[in-house]
Structure formats: C-alpha cells, structure tokens
Amino acid sequence: MSSLGADNEAEAEQPLAVPTFREAVRLWAKIGLLSFGGPAGQIALMHKELVEERRWIGEQRFLHALNYCMLLPGPEAQQLAIYIGWLLHRTLGGLVAGTLFVLPGAIVMLGLSSFYMLYNDAPVVEALFFGVKAAVLAVVVEAVIRIGKRALKNRVMVAIATAAFLAIYVVKLPFPLIILAAGLTGWIGNRFAPVPFSGAAHGKGNAPDIRGVVDLMFERGELDHTRPTRWHAPRTVATWLPIWLGPVALIAALTGSTSVWTQLGSFFSVMAVVTFGGAYAVLAYVAQAAVTSFGWLAPGEMVDGLGLAETTPGPLILVLQFVGFVAAYRHAGAMSPLIAGSLGSLLTLWVTFVPCFFWIFLGAPYIEQLRQNKALSAALGAITAAVVGVVMNLALWFALHVVFGQVRSVGLGMEIPVLSSLDWRAALLAAAAIVAMLRLKIGMLPTLAGSALAGLVLQAL
C-alpha cells in the first residue's frame, strides 16, 4: 500500500509537459467529433479531457474561463474551447480549437439539410420526422427544467422568468429587448437588493485546486499574450469586425437589401449579439422570424431542424445552419437550389460563429475584472432567469405545432390551439418521449431514435 502511494505521489510530482500544437489539433478534433449532448455534455467532455486526463488546464482556471464564456452571447462550449486553445497556443490555437469544435457537426448538418430538402416528401422520411418532432418537444421540456433548477433560486428570479414568458408569448416583445430588460433589472436590483441577485455567478468556488500546464506557464511568465496592452482592444476590433461583417456588407452591395442573402447575413448577425442563454433561448425568436416574418420555413420544419441538430456533434445552435440552407434553397433564383442552400448554410455559419472568436480574443485578457464584477454577475443571473421564461415559450410553441394541426391568434398575436385539430398520435409520442427522458432517464439520442421508429409504425398503421 505504501509503495503504491509513493508511486502515485512521484507521478503527481512529475513535471507536466506543454502540449505541442499537433497534439492540441488532435485533441480538438476528437472533442469536435464527440461533442454530443448539448453544452452540458460538451463542457463535461472538455473537463474530462483537458482537466482530469491531460491536466492541460487547472480546475479553477477552467471554471474561470467558463464563467467568462457564460457572460457572452453565443455557444459557451465553443467559446470555452476557443479560450483554452488561445491560452495554450495564442490566436492560432484559438482559431483551430473553435473551428474543429464546429466543423464536424457543420459538415453533418449540411448533408442532413440537403437530404431533408430532397426527400422530406417521401412517406418514410415524413414518418420518421413525425416521431422526431415529438421527441424534440421532450428535449425542450427537459431543457426548461434543467435551466430552471440552476437559475430560479428565489421568488425574484421566478418573477423575472414569468415576466419574460408573458412578454414574449402574450405581448410578443422582441427577444433582444427582453434580454436587455432582464440585464438592467439584475444590474439595478443588485444595488438596492443584492441578496436575491447574489447567486448569479456561475461555477463553483470550492472546486478542488487541480493545477495544470497553463497554470505553470503563468507562473513561469510564459503567457505574455494574455496581458492586455493599450492597443489590444482597438486592434482586435479593427481586425475582427471587418472579418465578421465585411462579407455581409459585400453581399448586400452585390445582391440588394431585400435579397435572401442580405436578410440571412443581417438577421443572424444580430442573433450573434443577443443569443444569451444558448440555443434554446433564441430558437423561439428565430422560429417566429423565420416562419412568420420572412416566410423561410413552415412551423413544423423548424422543429425538424432542431431534431437534426440534436443528432449532430457540436453546438445546438447549428440549427441556424439548417434555417439558412432552407431559406436559400427556396429563394435560389437562377442558381441550383442545392448550391444556393449550401451557400446560405455557409453564410449563416459565418455570421453565427465568427463573432465567438471576436468575443474571446477581445475580452479574454480582461476576464479577471469581469469575473469579479458583482453587478455584472447579477445582470447575468437575471438574464439566465429570463431565459427560462423564453425557453418555456419555445416549449409551448413546439407543443402547439406538434400536437395540434391548427392554431389561431388572439389579442396581440398570442397563439392558442384549435382543440378539434388535436393529433392523438403526436400527443402520445410526445408524452412517451417526456416519460422516457424525465422519468426513465433515457438519453436524448436513444429517445430520438425510438420516437422516429415509433412514428414510422404509427404512420404505417
């Protein structure tokens, strides 16, 4: 026993080797291929690979980085990968980490989107997607419960969530306005009643202090690129804003302000700025705009797109790639629909994920200041609570369009179901999927597969 303990102690004292760039590329590719299960599963995978097994980054610094990424719009798991890649191998490391995190899922999503548009009218494919829609409803309900447990710690947060739900479902306020109002509520509330907002910070402060390669590099003074300089922010803005918005401006100049390309670039660039709370939070707003305002998709197709995104690795926000593909496919003009859809898909990917690199490269050197700002943490906590209400609206929106064949608008545009249009098969599948995920704890992918097969059987009957 003592010999084993001595061996473990000697192993722990061995110096940690700085990973080469090639080793990092291999690991980021592995993470990109295996990153199923949404942000929680993706962050857990990175923690296992980077903190527990390889010790490239310490526990506290990993959580430190995650705290910052939680403050940002966009997919926090991808931003965390960019951040750690940047720590290890500067800007190139961040570019590689963030790109490989998204690339496998984007390739799969492009193939699935093409297949969907070519064959979604086939009876077998239609039946499979009938079952997938029911399972997607269960996934969103599970997301409401998961986010709610984390965010709704007191009555104030419950009130913010309720107000956000009513604002988007009854009054039809824009999602960005709801996020802004929630953030201001948290910011101001922290000054007058700090206790209800004090639990806003993310991460666990009492996590074990496992040190990693990055921590030792900091101690040796080897990470000069992490120290902000006077020209860091202006240089980053001057570099990345043209990279992000330049293609959008060029497309608008070449195709006109009303083209589908300009609409995609402009709309999803705005989404990249306001997507606090992850993909579920913004989907209701995107669905409302894509279906009602722009007419790119039918209501059921938005649910289909989410089902496809759930089955691919990478961020769930890849569902926006599906929206871009379908929109351009249907407005191809003289271009081949498949080529137009692929270009629309690429444009949507660009304006969705390029901002993630911008946020990290701009703000990472200042994370210590941001993490310790209590008012900012309070604003984030209020935003997270509002996200619960927004995702509740998404669940209701999906339920109305999956379980009922018809809905009607009342008041300011609030949708209510036409009860006589109830589809008992969809209701049965949705209830079974909810029980499978919430009660029986069956995973998301098995539930999606089982629901698809059940939909095939029910349609055959």
C-alpha positions in Angstrom: 0.0 0.0 0.0 2.8 2.4 0.9 4.7 1.5 -2.3 1.5 2.3 -4.3 1.1 5.6 -2.5 4.7 6.5 -3.1 4.3 5.7 -6.9 1.2 7.9 -7.1 2.9 10.8 -5.3 6.0 10.5 -7.5 3.8 10.5 -10.6 1.9 13.6 -9.4 5.3 15.4 -8.9 6.5 14.8 -12.4 6.6 18.0 -14.5 3.7 18.5 -16.9 4.8 18.8 -20.5 3.5 21.7 -22.5 1.4 20.1 -25.3 2.6 20.6 -28.9 0.4 22.3 -31.4 0.0 19.0 -33.2 -1.2 17.3 -30.0 -3.7 20.1 -29.5 -5.0 19.8 -33.0 -5.6 16.1 -32.5 -7.4 16.6 -29.2 -9.6 19.4 -30.5 -10.6 17.2 -33.5 -11.5 14.4 -31.1 -13.6 16.8 -29.0 -15.4 18.1 -32.1 -16.3 14.6 -33.2 -17.6 13.5 -29.8 -19.3 16.7 -28.6 -22.9 15.4 -28.4 -25.3 16.1 -25.6 -25.6 19.9 -25.7 -23.5 22.4 -23.8 -23.6 20.4 -20.5 -22.2 17.3 -22.2 -19.7 19.2 -24.3 -18.3 21.1 -21.2 -18.2 17.8 -19.3 -16.2 16.2 -22.2 -13.7 19.1 -22.2 -13.3 18.9 -18.5 -12.6 15.2 -18.6 -10.1 15.6 -21.5 -8.4 18.8 -20.5 -8.5 18.9 -16.7 -8.8 15.3 -15.5 -6.9 13.3 -18.0 -4.3 15.6 -19.6 -4.1 18.4 -17.0 -3.5 21.0 -19.7 -5.5 23.5 -17.6 -6.3 23.6 -13.9 -9.7 23.2 -12.3 -10.0 26.8 -11.1 -8.8 28.3 -14.3 -11.1 26.1 -16.3 -14.1 27.4 -14.2 -12.7 30.9 -14.5 -12.8 30.6 -18.3 -16.3 29.1 -18.2 -17.5 32.0 -16.1 -16.4 34.4 -18.7 -17.9 32.4 -21.6 -21.3 32.4 -19.7 -21.3 36.2 -19.8 -21.1 36.1 -23.6 -23.8 35.7 -26.3 -23.4 32.5 -28.4 -22.5 28.9 -27.6 -20.5 28.9 -24.4 -19.0 25.4 -25.0 -17.4 26.5 -28.3 -16.2 29.8 -26.7 -14.6 27.8 -23.9 -12.7 25.7 -26.5 -11.5 28.9 -28.2 -10.4 30.4 -24.9 -8.4 27.4 -23.8 -6.9 27.0 -27.3 -5.9 30.7 -27.1 -4.3 30.2 -23.7 -2.2 27.3 -25.0 -1.2 28.4 -28.5 -2.2 32.0 -28.9 -4.6 33.2 -31.6 -3.9 30.2 -34.0 -4.6 27.8 -31.1 -8.0 29.5 -30.5 -8.8 29.5 -34.2 -8.1 25.8 -34.5 -9.9 24.9 -31.3 -13.1 26.8 -32.2 -13.1 25.7 -35.8 -12.7 22.0 -35.1 -15.3 22.2 -32.4 -17.9 23.2 -35.0 -16.6 21.7 -38.3 -17.7 18.0 -37.9 -21.3 19.0 -36.9 -21.5 21.6 -39.7 -20.5 19.0 -42.3 -23.1 16.5 -41.0 -25.7 19.2 -40.8 -25.1 20.3 -44.4 -25.6 16.7 -45.5 -28.8 16.3 -43.4 -30.2 19.6 -44.7 -29.6 18.5 -48.3 -31.2 15.1 -47.6 -34.2 16.8 -45.9 -35.0 19.2 -48.7 -34.6 16.5 -51.4 -36.6 13.7 -49.7 -38.7 15.1 -46.9 -41.8 14.4 -49.0 -41.1 10.7 -49.1 -43.6 8.8 -46.9 -40.9 7.0 -44.9 -38.9 10.2 -44.2 -42.0 12.1 -43.3 -43.0 9.4 -40.9 -39.5 9.4 -39.3 -39.6 13.1 -38.8 -43.1 12.8 -37.3 -41.6 10.8 -34.5 -38.6 13.1 -34.2 -40.8 16.1 -33.6 -42.4 14.5 -30.6 -39.0 13.7 -29.1 -37.8 17.3 -29.7 -40.6 18.5 -27.6 -39.4 16.3 -24.8 -35.9 17.6 -25.2 -37.0 21.2 -24.9 -39.2 20.4 -21.8 -36.1 18.8 -20.2 -34.1 21.9 -21.0 -36.7 24.1 -19.3 -36.4 22.0 -16.1 -32.6 21.9 -16.2 -32.1 25.6 -16.7 -34.9 26.4 -14.2 -33.2 24.4 -11.5 -30.0 26.4 -12.0 -31.5 29.8 -12.4 -34.7 30.1 -10.3 -33.2 30.2 -6.8 -35.7 32.6 -5.3 -39.0 34.4 -5.9 -37.4 37.3 -7.6 -35.9 35.0 -10.3 -39.2 33.2 -10.7 -40.9 36.6 -11.2 -38.3 37.6 -13.9 -38.8 34.2 -15.7 -42.6 34.7 -15.6 -42.4 38.2 -16.9 -40.1 37.1 -19.7 -42.6 34.3 -20.7 -45.5 36.7 -20.7 -43.6 39.3 -22.6 -42.7 37.0 -25.5 -45.8 34.8 -25.6 -48.6 37.4 -24.8 -47.1 40.8 -25.8 -44.7 39.5 -28.5 -41.9 41.7 -27.4 -38.6 41.1 -29.3 -36.2 38.7 -27.7 -33.3 41.2 -27.6 -35.5 43.7 -25.7 -36.4 41.1 -23.1 -32.7 40.2 -22.6 -31.8 43.9 -22.2 -34.6 44.5 -19.7 -33.6 41.5 -17.7 -30.0 42.5 -17.6 -30.9 46.1 -16.5 -33.2 44.6 -13.8 -30.3 42.5 -12.4 -27.8 45.4 -12.6 -30.1 47.8 -10.8 -31.5 45.2 -8.5 -28.0 44.4 -7.2 -27.7 48.0 -6.0 -30.9 48.1 -4.0 -31.5 44.4 -3.0 -28.2 42.5 -3.6 -29.3 39.3 -1.7 -31.8 38.0 -4.3 -29.3 38.6 -7.1 -26.2 37.3 -5.3 -26.4 33.8 -6.7 -25.9 35.0 -10.2 -22.3 33.9 -10.6 -21.6 30.7 -12.4 -19.2 28.0 -11.4 -18.2 26.6 -8.0 -15.8 28.5 -5.9 -15.0 25.5 -3.8 -13.7 23.2 -6.5 -10.5 21.3 -5.8 -7.4 23.1 -6.8 -6.0 20.9 -9.6 -3.2 22.7 -11.3 -2.5 22.2 -15.0 0.0 23.1 -17.7 -1.4 26.6 -18.3 -1.2 27.4 -14.5 2.5 26.5 -14.5 3.1 28.5 -17.7 1.5 31.5 -16.0 3.9 31.1 -13.0 6.9 30.9 -15.3 5.8 34.1 -17.1 5.4 32.3 -20.5 2.0 33.7 -21.4 2.7 37.2 -22.4 -0.2 37.2 -24.9 -2.7 37.1 -22.0 -1.7 40.5 -20.7 -3.8 43.3 -22.2 -2.0 46.2 -23.8 -3.2 49.7 -24.6 -3.8 48.8 -28.2 -5.3 45.3 -27.7 -8.9 46.3 -27.9 -8.7 48.7 -30.8 -6.5 46.3 -32.8 -8.9 43.4 -32.1 -12.0 45.4 -33.1 -10.3 46.7 -36.2 -9.4 43.2 -37.3 -12.4 41.1 -36.4 -15.4 43.4 -37.1 -14.4 43.6 -40.9 -13.9 39.8 -40.9 -17.3 39.3 -39.4 -19.4 42.0 -41.1 -17.4 42.6 -44.3 -18.9 39.7 -46.2 -22.4 40.8 -45.1 -21.8 44.3 -46.4 -20.4 43.0 -49.7 -23.3 40.6 -50.2 -25.8 43.5 -49.5 -24.0 45.7 -52.1 -24.0 42.9 -54.7 -27.5 41.4 -54.2 -29.5 44.3 -52.8 -31.0 44.9 -49.4 -34.1 42.7 -49.9 -32.3 39.5 -51.1 -32.4 36.4 -49.0 -28.6 36.6 -48.7 -28.7 40.0 -47.2 -31.6 39.0 -44.9 -29.7 36.0 -43.7 -26.5 37.9 -43.0 -28.1 40.8 -41.3 -30.6 38.8 -39.2 -28.1 36.2 -37.9 -25.5 38.8 -37.2 -28.0 40.4 -34.8 -28.7 36.9 -33.3 -25.0 36.5 -32.7 -25.1 39.6 -30.4 -28.2 38.6 -28.4 -28.0 34.8 -28.0 -27.5 34.8 -24.3 -28.6 31.6 -22.6 -27.7 29.2 -25.5 -29.6 27.9 -28.5 -32.9 27.1 -26.7 -33.3 30.7 -25.6 -33.1 32.2 -29.1 -34.9 29.5 -31.0 -38.4 30.8 -30.3 -37.4 34.2 -31.6 -35.7 32.7 -34.7 -38.7 30.5 -35.3 -41.0 33.4 -35.1 -39.0 35.5 -37.5 -38.1 32.6 -40.0 -41.7 31.3 -40.1 -43.8 34.5 -39.7 -41.7 37.5 -40.7 -39.5 36.1 -43.5 -41.6 33.0 -44.6 -38.5 30.9 -44.9 -39.8 27.8 -43.2 -43.1 26.2 -42.1 -43.7 25.8 -38.4 -43.1 22.0 -38.5 -39.9 22.4 -40.4 -38.3 24.5 -37.6 -39.0 21.5 -35.3 -37.5 19.2 -37.9 -34.3 21.3 -38.0 -33.9 21.2 -34.2 -34.3 17.4 -34.4 -31.5 17.2 -36.9 -29.3 19.5 -34.8 -29.9 17.3 -31.8 -28.4 14.3 -33.6 -25.1 16.0 -34.7 -22.0 16.8 -32.7 -21.2 20.4 -32.0 -23.3 23.3 -30.7 -27.1 23.0 -30.9 -27.1 26.5 -32.5 -26.1 24.6 -35.7 -29.9 24.5 -36.2 -29.5 28.0 -37.6 -27.4 26.5 -40.4 -30.5 24.4 -41.3 -32.6 27.6 -41.4 -30.0 29.3 -43.7 -29.9 26.3 -46.0 -33.7 26.0 -46.4 -34.2 29.8 -46.9 -31.6 30.0 -49.6 -32.7 26.7 -51.2 -36.2 28.1 -51.7 -35.0 31.5 -53.0 -32.3 30.2 -55.3 -33.4 32.2 -58.3 -31.3 31.1 -61.3 -28.9 29.2 -59.1 -29.0 25.5 -58.4 -31.1 25.1 -55.2 -28.5 22.8 -53.7 -25.7 25.2 -54.4 -27.8 28.1 -53.1 -28.7 26.2 -50.0 -25.1 25.3 -49.4 -24.0 29.0 -49.7 -26.8 30.1 -47.4 -25.7 27.5 -44.9 -22.1 28.7 -45.2 -23.2 32.4 -44.7 -25.2 31.5 -41.7 -22.3 29.6 -40.2 -20.0 32.5 -40.8 -22.1 35.2 -39.1 -23.0 32.9 -36.2 -19.6 31.6 -35.2 -17.1 34.2 -36.3 -18.4 36.6 -33.5 -17.5 33.9 -31.0 -13.8 34.3 -31.9 -14.2 38.0 -31.7 -15.7 38.0 -28.1 -12.9 35.7 -26.8 -10.0 37.4 -28.5 -11.3 40.8 -27.4 -12.2 40.1 -23.8 -10.1 37.2 -22.6 -7.3 39.4 -21.3 -9.8 41.2 -19.1 -11.6 38.2 -17.6 -10.3 38.8 -14.1 -12.0 42.1 -13.9 -15.2 40.8 -15.4 -15.4 37.8 -13.2 -15.1 39.9 -10.0 -17.7 42.4 -11.0 -20.7 41.6 -8.8 -23.1 43.9 -10.7 -22.3 42.2 -14.0 -22.8 38.8 -12.4 -26.2 39.9 -11.0 -27.2 41.1 -14.5 -26.2 37.7 -15.9 -28.3 35.9 -13.2 -31.3 37.9 -14.2 -30.7 37.2 -17.9 -30.5 33.5 -17.1 -33.8 33.6 -15.3 -35.4 35.4 -18.2 -34.0 32.7 -20.5 -36.1 30.2 -18.5 -39.2 32.1 -19.5 -38.1 32.3 -23.1 -37.4 28.6 -23.3 -40.8 27.9 -21.7 -42.3 29.9 -24.6 -40.3 27.7 -27.0 -41.7 24.5 -25.4 -45.2 25.8 -25.7 -44.6 26.9 -29.3 -43.3 23.4 -30.2 -46.2 21.8 -28.4 -48.8 23.8 -30.2 -47.3 23.0 -33.6 -46.5 19.3 -32.9 -49.6 18.2 -31.1 -52.2 20.3 -32.9 -52.8 20.7 -36.6 -54.1 24.2 -36.3 -53.6 27.3 -34.1 -55.2 30.7 -34.1 -54.1 34.1 -32.9 -55.9 36.2 -30.3 -55.1 39.5 -28.7 -51.7 40.9 -29.7 -50.8 37.7 -31.6 -50.8 35.1 -28.8 -51.4 31.6 -30.3 -53.9 29.2 -28.9 -54.7 25.7 -30.2 -57.8 24.7 -32.2 -58.8 21.8 -29.9 -60.5 19.9 -32.6 -57.2 19.6 -34.5 -55.5 17.5 -31.8 -53.3 14.8 -33.3 -53.6 11.9 -30.8 -50.6 10.1 -32.3 -48.3 13.1 -31.9 -49.6 13.7 -28.3 -49.0 10.0 -27.5 -45.4 10.1 -28.9 -44.6 13.4 -27.1 -45.9 12.0 -23.8 -43.9 8.8 -24.2 -40.7 10.8 -25.0 -41.2 13.0 -22.0 -41.6 10.0 -19.7 -38.6 8.3 -21.3 -36.3 11.3 -20.7 -37.6 12.7 -17.5 -38.8 9.6 -15.6 -36.8 6.7 -17.1 -33.7 8.9 -17.6 -33.2 7.5 -21.2 -30.6 9.6 -23.1 -31.5 12.1 -25.8 -30.2 10.2 -28.8 -31.9 6.8 -27.9 -35.1 8.8 -27.3 -34.9 10.5 -30.7 -34.2 7.1 -32.4 -37.0 5.3 -30.6 -39.5 8.1 -31.3 -38.6 8.1 -35.0 -39.2 4.4 -35.3 -42.4 4.7 -33.3 -43.5 7.5 -35.7 -42.8 5.1 -38.6 -45.0 2.4 -37.1 -47.9 4.8 -36.2 -47.9 6.3 -39.7 -48.0 2.8 -41.2 -51.0 1.9 -39.1 
